[in-house]
Amino acid sequence: MTVTTYRVCPDCGFQNTNEANFCLHCGHALTAANNYIMTPHATDLDFPLSALSLSPTEAEKARRLRLTLATDIPAGYHSGGIIFAESDVAISQEPLESWKSLVQNLIALLLAKDYAGAYNLSIHENSHQFYLYGEALVSVN
């Protein structure tokens, strides 16, 4: 199995070698905290969100967002209403990057509106992009 670890710059998103102490693109200081495991042609939600320029507080909140395809509202939450997000990158050019774009746009919406996550998510595609709809989660606390 091919797995590669990169140090991804939190400022510009450049993928540096896993031993790099500074970004080769912009010069930003890097540490092991910037390491991401990458596999060819696949990813999960643990990919760099550098395109969103998140503060450390926002980045921590993004990691705690609850995202589910389940149709039932999780315990401790109530519905915040219907949400929609779409990708900025054409599927025909780069499907993986299109999916990442969709997730980044969803996370940006959830953070901007101070939602705790989203449920009942339904992901679709048309001829040029991914899009999703679902319902926002608001914490009862």
Summary of the structure (lengths in Angstrom):
residues: 141
radius of gyration: 16.3
end to end distance: 43.4
largest distance: 45.9
contacts: 378
relative contact order: 0.17
helix: 23%
strand: 33%
